[in-house]
Amino acid sequence: MTATPDGPILDDDAVVAYLESELEFFERHPEVISKLALPHESGSATSLVERQVSLLRERNIDLRKRLNELLNNAGMNDDVFLKTRTLTLALMDTIDLQGLDNVLATRLIEGFDASHGICYVRDWHAPTTHQHIVGVAANDEPPFPRLFNQPEPICGIYRPSEYRAMFAGSDLTQPGSVALVPVRLRNLEAILVIGSDDPQRFVPEKGTLFLEYISDVLSRTLDRVMQ
């Protein structure tokens, strides 16, 4: 080992001595192996080249796994896009509340593999009874605390009692998943609540991009048919 003004410089013997005393060095720092360029030497022990090949193989498997996940997500996004497009066109053709109720029952619940779907509108009384559009009187408590306080779409898993509170017709006894989609009306507060008996159907990891789009379209449709 020699010294310079900038500090000591390790010579070959010092490096060899260190590696011999730290036989697990490459186990602790596998990234170093991938950067080495060494000739292959056969023998009973695993060579560094073999170790490099093993690391590259593992990385290749990981990359393939990530690629498959991206392709699967792309396929699912295509499916959701087509369903969202169908729902959007149906909302654009809606001319009254009964038509909107029908669209929510078919294009939303059936189209998105949901179990329930209700649009709650605060301080509003519907002229007729609808299954999927429900008014909540100003002095009444909403079906779920702070239901109308959601600034953006959100997905989550809810306890059976919470789920049944939002969907009175449900007999769910296990946790379910719910998407809360605020609807921006000019004079009223509203929120679209989409539920599934599957606790993994609406989870934060799936994102809310399409829910935001549905919110925008439904907002305009409600403003139009409620006039």
C-alpha positions as CSV (number, residue, x, y, z in Angstrom):
1,M,0.0,0.0,0.0
2,T,1.3,3.4,-1.0
3,A,0.3,6.9,0.2
4,T,-0.4,10.0,-1.8
5,P,-1.4,13.6,-0.7
6,D,-5.0,12.5,-1.4
7,G,-4.8,9.4,0.8
8,P,-3.6,5.8,0.6
9,I,-3.8,3.8,-2.6
10,L,-4.5,0.0,-2.3
11,D,-2.2,-2.2,-4.2
12,D,-3.1,-5.7,-5.5
13,D,-1.8,-7.5,-2.4
14,A,-3.9,-5.3,-0.2
15,V,-7.0,-5.9,-2.3
16,V,-6.4,-9.7,-2.3
17,A,-5.8,-9.7,1.4
18,Y,-9.1,-7.8,2.0
19,L,-11.2,-10.0,-0.2
20,E,-9.7,-13.2,1.4
21,S,-10.6,-11.8,4.8
22,E,-14.1,-10.8,3.6
23,L,-15.4,-13.8,1.6
24,E,-18.9,-12.5,1.7
25,F,-18.0,-9.2,0.1
26,F,-19.7,-10.0,-3.2
27,E,-22.7,-11.4,-1.5
28,R,-23.1,-8.0,0.2
29,H,-22.3,-6.0,-2.9
30,P,-23.7,-8.0,-5.9
31,E,-23.8,-4.9,-8.0
32,V,-20.0,-4.9,-8.2
33,I,-20.0,-8.4,-9.8
34,S,-22.1,-7.1,-12.7
35,K,-19.5,-4.5,-13.5
36,L,-16.5,-6.9,-13.5
37,A,-15.0,-8.2,-16.8
38,L,-13.2,-11.4,-16.0
39,P,-12.1,-14.5,-18.0
40,H,-14.1,-17.7,-17.1
41,E,-12.2,-20.3,-15.2
42,S,-13.7,-23.7,-14.8
43,G,-13.6,-25.5,-11.4
44,S,-15.7,-26.9,-8.6
45,A,-16.4,-23.5,-7.1
46,T,-18.8,-21.0,-8.7
47,S,-16.8,-18.5,-10.7
48,L,-17.4,-14.8,-10.9
49,V,-18.5,-15.2,-14.5
50,E,-21.1,-17.8,-13.5
51,R,-22.2,-15.5,-10.8
52,Q,-22.5,-12.7,-13.3
53,V,-24.6,-14.9,-15.6
54,S,-26.8,-15.8,-12.6
55,L,-27.3,-12.1,-11.7
56,L,-28.1,-11.2,-15.3
57,R,-30.6,-14.1,-15.6
58,E,-32.3,-12.9,-12.4
59,R,-32.5,-9.4,-13.8
60,N,-33.8,-10.7,-17.1
61,I,-36.6,-12.5,-15.3
62,D,-37.4,-9.4,-13.3
63,L,-37.6,-7.3,-16.5
64,R,-39.8,-9.8,-18.2
65,K,-42.1,-9.8,-15.2
66,R,-42.3,-6.0,-15.2
67,L,-43.0,-6.1,-19.0
68,N,-45.8,-8.6,-18.5
69,E,-47.3,-6.4,-15.8
70,L,-47.2,-3.4,-18.1
71,L,-48.8,-5.4,-20.9
72,N,-51.5,-6.7,-18.6
73,N,-52.2,-3.1,-17.3
74,A,-52.4,-1.9,-20.9
75,G,-54.9,-4.5,-21.7
76,M,-57.0,-3.7,-18.7
77,N,-56.8,0.0,-19.5
78,D,-58.0,-0.7,-23.0
79,D,-61.0,-2.6,-21.6
80,V,-61.8,0.2,-19.1
81,F,-61.5,2.8,-21.9
82,L,-64.0,1.0,-24.1
83,K,-66.5,0.7,-21.2
84,T,-66.0,4.3,-20.3
85,R,-66.5,5.3,-23.9
86,T,-69.8,3.3,-24.0
87,L,-70.9,4.9,-20.8
88,T,-70.0,8.4,-22.0
89,L,-72.0,8.0,-25.2
90,A,-75.0,6.7,-23.3
91,L,-74.8,9.7,-20.9
92,M,-74.7,12.1,-23.8
93,D,-77.9,10.5,-25.2
94,T,-79.7,10.7,-21.9
95,I,-82.7,13.2,-21.9
96,D,-84.3,12.7,-18.5
97,L,-83.7,11.3,-15.0
98,Q,-85.3,8.0,-15.8
99,G,-83.0,7.5,-18.7
100,L,-80.1,8.4,-16.5
101,D,-81.2,5.9,-13.9
102,N,-81.3,3.2,-16.6
103,V,-77.8,4.1,-17.9
104,L,-76.4,3.9,-14.4
105,A,-78.0,0.4,-14.0
106,T,-76.7,-1.0,-17.2
107,R,-73.7,0.9,-18.6
108,L,-72.2,1.6,-15.2
109,I,-73.0,-1.3,-12.9
110,E,-73.1,-4.1,-15.5
111,G,-70.5,-2.5,-17.8
112,F,-67.9,-2.0,-15.0
113,D,-68.6,-5.3,-13.2
114,A,-69.8,-3.5,-10.2
115,S,-72.4,-4.8,-7.7
116,H,-74.0,-1.5,-6.8
117,G,-74.1,2.1,-8.0
118,I,-76.0,5.1,-6.6
119,C,-75.7,8.8,-7.3
120,Y,-76.5,10.7,-4.1
121,V,-77.6,14.3,-4.5
122,R,-77.7,16.6,-1.4
123,D,-80.6,19.0,-0.7
124,W,-82.6,17.6,-3.6
125,H,-86.0,15.8,-3.8
126,A,-86.5,13.7,-6.9
127,P,-89.9,14.2,-8.6
128,T,-90.2,10.4,-8.9
129,T,-88.4,7.5,-7.2
130,H,-85.3,6.2,-8.9
131,Q,-83.1,3.2,-8.0
132,H,-79.8,4.8,-8.7
133,I,-80.4,8.5,-8.2
134,V,-81.2,9.3,-4.6
135,G,-81.8,12.7,-3.0
136,V,-80.6,13.4,0.6
137,A,-82.5,16.2,2.4
138,A,-80.4,19.0,3.7
139,N,-81.1,18.2,7.4
140,D,-80.6,14.4,7.0
141,E,-77.4,12.6,7.7
142,P,-75.8,11.2,4.6
143,P,-75.6,7.4,4.3
144,F,-71.9,7.5,5.3
145,P,-70.2,10.3,7.3
146,R,-68.5,13.0,5.3
147,L,-69.8,11.4,2.1
148,F,-70.1,14.7,0.3
149,N,-66.7,16.0,1.5
150,Q,-64.7,14.1,-1.1
151,P,-62.8,16.7,-3.3
152,E,-61.5,14.0,-5.7
153,P,-62.4,10.4,-6.7
154,I,-61.1,7.9,-4.2
155,C,-61.2,4.1,-4.0
156,G,-61.0,2.0,-0.8
157,I,-62.1,-1.1,1.1
158,Y,-65.0,-0.7,3.5
159,R,-66.4,-2.8,6.3
160,P,-69.7,-4.6,5.7
161,S,-71.6,-2.2,7.9
162,E,-70.2,0.8,6.0
163,Y,-70.9,-0.8,2.7
164,R,-74.5,-1.7,3.6
165,A,-75.0,1.9,4.8
166,M,-74.2,3.2,1.3
167,F,-76.1,0.5,-0.5
168,A,-79.2,-0.3,1.5
169,G,-80.1,-3.3,-0.7
170,S,-76.8,-5.1,0.0
171,D,-76.5,-8.1,2.3
172,L,-72.7,-8.1,2.2
173,T,-71.1,-9.8,5.2
174,Q,-67.5,-9.4,4.1
175,P,-65.5,-6.2,3.3
176,G,-66.3,-4.7,-0.1
177,S,-64.6,-2.1,-2.2
178,V,-66.1,1.3,-3.1
179,A,-65.2,4.1,-5.5
180,L,-66.4,7.6,-4.4
181,V,-66.7,9.9,-7.4
182,P,-67.7,13.5,-6.6
183,V,-70.0,15.1,-9.1
184,R,-69.6,18.8,-9.7
185,L,-73.0,20.4,-10.2
186,R,-73.6,24.2,-10.5
187,N,-76.1,24.5,-7.6
188,L,-76.0,21.1,-5.8
189,E,-73.6,18.6,-4.2
190,A,-73.6,15.1,-5.5
191,I,-71.5,12.0,-5.4
192,L,-71.5,8.8,-7.4
193,V,-70.9,5.8,-5.2
194,I,-69.8,2.6,-7.0
195,G,-69.5,-0.6,-5.0
196,S,-68.3,-4.1,-5.5
197,D,-68.6,-7.3,-3.4
198,D,-65.0,-8.0,-4.5
199,P,-62.7,-6.1,-2.0
200,Q,-60.1,-5.8,-4.7
201,R,-62.3,-4.4,-7.4
202,F,-61.9,-0.7,-6.5
203,V,-58.5,-0.2,-4.7
204,P,-56.2,2.9,-4.8
205,E,-53.5,1.0,-6.8
206,K,-55.8,1.0,-9.8
207,G,-55.8,4.8,-10.1
208,T,-58.7,7.2,-10.6
209,L,-58.1,8.6,-14.1
210,F,-61.2,7.1,-15.6
211,L,-63.3,7.9,-12.6
212,E,-62.4,11.6,-13.0
213,Y,-63.5,11.4,-16.6
214,I,-66.8,9.8,-15.6
215,S,-67.2,12.5,-13.0
216,D,-66.9,15.3,-15.6
217,V,-69.4,13.7,-18.0
218,L,-71.9,12.8,-15.4
219,S,-71.7,16.3,-14.0
220,R,-72.8,17.8,-17.3
221,T,-75.5,15.1,-17.7
222,L,-77.1,15.7,-14.3
223,D,-77.0,19.5,-14.8
224,R,-78.9,19.0,-18.0
225,V,-81.6,16.5,-17.0
226,M,-82.3,18.1,-13.6
227,Q,-83.3,21.4,-15.1
